[in-house]
Every structure is written in C-alpha cells, then in structure tokens.
Amino acid sequence: MRAAASFAIGLLFGLGLLLSGMSNPAKVLGFLDLAGAWDPSLALVMAGAIAVGLPSFALARRRQRAWLGDKMQLPAGRAIDRPLVVGSLLFGIGWGIAGFCPGPALVALGIGVPQGLVFVLAMLAGMGLHEVLFRPRPPAAQH
C-alpha cells in the first residue's frame, strides 16, 4: 500500500510539473529574467503551491500520525544559520544557471531532456561532496 501511495503521489507531482511547464528550463529562466521578457507563470505556480501547502501543514501539525500510519515527522528547525544561508544561495545560483531545481530535473531526466541528466549528475555530486565534508564523525577512540 505504501509503495502504491508513494508512486501515485510522485506521479501526481511529476504530472503537475509537466503541466505547469516547470520541467522546461526556458520557462524557469524566463521567470528569472526580470529585465527581459519576464514570464510570471512560475509565480502563479508558486502561489498555487503555497495555497495548497499552508492549510496542509496546519492540518499535519495537529496530527500524530500520517494518513498511512507512520509517525508524523515535520521539520523542527527554525534557525537561520550560516549553512542554511549558504545552501540557499548555492541552490538559487544553480537554479538560475540551469533553470532546474531537483523535482523538475528528475522529471526532465525521465522524459529524456539532456540538461536534466547533467543537472541530476551535478546534484548527486554535490550531495556526495556534502556528505564527505559535513558528515558527523565518530569520536576518536581513547586508549
């Protein structure tokens, strides 16, 4: 049941990205081109996501268990610290250069867009680098 629900939710998310054009880097870059031919459609997609997300998170905060029975796990961190700011800047720069963020990049990869493959490989390399640089290390054994 869990696998079927995960597949259905992922499929719905991917279809939403395709229908909204967010798997097309040119559309995303058009949104970021404030000085040129600005395309406001991404702002409308974001507004729609916020309109769905806010009440959904409010409902989730009142629940102890998710709909499929797992313990509800919502983000607890609220601090704006250096890693958050640096990570956000890197994410934004990558998004602006490539026209992809992770979800649309995976959709583009799935439909055979070559830039999607390049972005996903770079994303995986960045995730691996983060693990190497910032993985908590076990304390040194004392003799």
C-alpha positions in Angstrom: 0.0 0.0 0.0 2.8 2.4 1.0 4.7 1.8 -2.3 1.5 2.3 -4.4 0.7 5.6 -2.5 4.3 6.8 -3.0 4.1 6.0 -6.7 0.7 7.8 -7.1 1.9 10.9 -5.2 5.2 11.1 -7.2 3.3 10.6 -10.4 0.8 13.4 -9.5 3.7 15.7 -8.6 5.6 14.9 -11.9 2.4 15.5 -13.9 1.9 18.8 -12.1 5.4 19.9 -13.0 4.9 18.8 -16.6 1.6 20.6 -17.0 2.8 23.8 -15.4 5.9 23.8 -17.6 8.3 23.7 -14.6 10.3 20.9 -16.2 11.2 23.3 -19.1 14.3 25.3 -18.1 13.4 28.0 -20.6 10.2 28.7 -18.7 12.0 28.9 -15.4 14.8 31.1 -16.8 12.0 33.3 -18.3 10.7 33.8 -14.8 14.1 34.8 -13.5 14.6 37.3 -16.4 13.2 40.4 -14.7 14.9 42.8 -17.1 13.8 41.0 -20.3 10.8 39.0 -21.4 9.6 38.1 -17.9 7.2 35.1 -17.6 5.1 35.4 -14.4 3.6 31.9 -14.7 6.1 30.4 -12.2 4.9 32.9 -9.6 1.3 31.6 -10.2 2.5 28.0 -9.8 4.3 29.0 -6.5 1.2 30.8 -5.3 -0.9 27.7 -6.0 1.6 25.5 -4.1 1.5 27.9 -1.1 -2.3 27.9 -1.2 -2.3 24.1 -1.0 0.7 23.8 1.3 -0.3 26.2 4.1 -3.5 24.5 5.1 -2.0 21.1 4.6 0.9 21.8 7.0 -1.6 23.4 9.5 -3.6 20.1 9.4 -0.4 18.0 9.6 0.7 19.8 12.8 -2.5 18.7 14.6 -2.0 15.0 13.7 0.1 12.5 15.5 0.2 10.0 12.6 0.3 10.4 8.8 -2.5 9.0 6.7 -0.6 5.8 6.0 0.0 5.2 9.7 3.6 6.4 10.2 4.5 8.9 12.9 4.2 12.5 11.7 7.6 14.0 11.1 7.6 17.7 10.4 10.7 19.9 10.3 11.6 21.2 13.7 14.5 23.6 12.9 13.6 27.3 12.7 17.1 28.8 13.0 18.5 30.8 10.1 22.2 29.9 10.3 25.2 30.0 8.0 24.7 26.5 6.5 21.1 27.4 5.6 22.0 30.7 4.0 25.0 29.3 2.1 22.9 26.3 1.0 20.1 28.6 -0.1 22.5 30.7 -2.1 24.0 27.7 -3.8 20.5 26.3 -4.6 19.4 29.6 -6.1 22.5 30.1 -8.1 22.3 26.6 -9.5 18.6 27.1 -10.3 19.3 30.4 -12.0 22.1 28.9 -14.1 20.4 25.6 -15.1 16.7 26.5 -14.9 16.1 23.4 -12.8 15.6 22.5 -9.2 15.6 18.9 -8.1 12.0 17.9 -8.8 11.7 19.3 -12.3 15.3 18.0 -13.0 14.1 14.4 -12.2 11.0 14.9 -14.4 13.2 16.2 -17.2 15.6 13.3 -16.8 12.6 10.9 -17.0 11.4 12.4 -20.3 14.9 12.4 -21.8 15.9 16.1 -21.6 19.8 16.0 -21.8 20.2 19.0 -19.4 18.2 17.0 -16.8 20.9 14.4 -16.8 23.7 16.9 -16.4 21.8 18.7 -13.6 21.0 15.4 -11.8 24.6 14.2 -12.0 25.8 17.6 -10.7 23.2 17.4 -7.9 24.3 13.9 -6.9 28.0 15.0 -6.9 27.1 18.0 -4.7 25.2 15.7 -2.3 28.1 13.4 -2.1 30.6 16.2 -1.5 28.4 17.5 1.3 28.4 14.0 2.9 32.2 13.9 2.7 32.7 17.4 4.1 30.0 17.6 6.7 29.2 14.1 7.8 29.4 13.8 11.6 32.5 11.9 12.5 32.6 9.4 15.4 34.6 10.5 18.3 38.2 9.2 18.3 38.8 6.1 20.4 40.8 6.8 23.6 43.5 4.3 24.6 
